[in-house]
Amino acid sequence: MPAEQLVPAFQDDKKFCFERAPVRSESMFGGPMIPQIEGVEYGPKPLHMIAELSWRHMPALSEVSHINKLPLIYGMHYSGCTLRYRVGGAGIELLEIDPRESLEDWPYANFPPLLPYVPLRLSDVPTRASYAQFVDAFGHSNLDNTQRADLVAIVPPPASIGLSLWGRGDGEDVMIVFECDLKKKEVLAYNVTT
């Protein structure tokens, strides 16, 4: 049985699929929020590190934006969250977040402040594909077929990390989308539902 694709990504007409690695890796799913976050105020609950992708797995990160690691962060405690941030040498500058106030029991009661740490590796050699083919593979009617950023990563509800991202929403196939403008070093993160 093939391993679960935890973070599929698309860049330069290539599909990159990240799966669980058997040992520590430069890329990861979950884990602690290591970069310092500055900028727009939010709270009181923290944002979550959804994944961090390394230039060792996606060389264009370093070539285009001189980023060694691209943090993919999201407001799991913020219902219908949309956020935009800039990645810098010292950390993350949060440019926008809506809503700005977290909810006590969102996405469900006792949701943890950290997602489980899972080391990631590429599941195979990046494969050529069109953006429409990349998006169509999810079978999700609300994903836009137009590529609006240099790099796009989509995080479907994982089944193998020992935690539900959305509670009952996992069954509704809620996905987190990260649109990354590598030249500006900016990321737009939002979710889509069926």
Secondary structure, 3 states (H helix, E strand, C coil): CCCCCCEEEEECCEEEEEEECCCCCCEEEEECCCCEEEECCCECCCCEEEEEEECCCCCHHHHHHCCCEEEEEECCCCCCCEEEEEECCCEEEEEEEECCECCCCCCCCCCCCCEEEEEEEECCCCEECCHHHHHHCCCCCCCCCCCCCCEEEEECCCCCCCCCCCHHHHHHCCEEEEEEECCCCEEEEEEECC
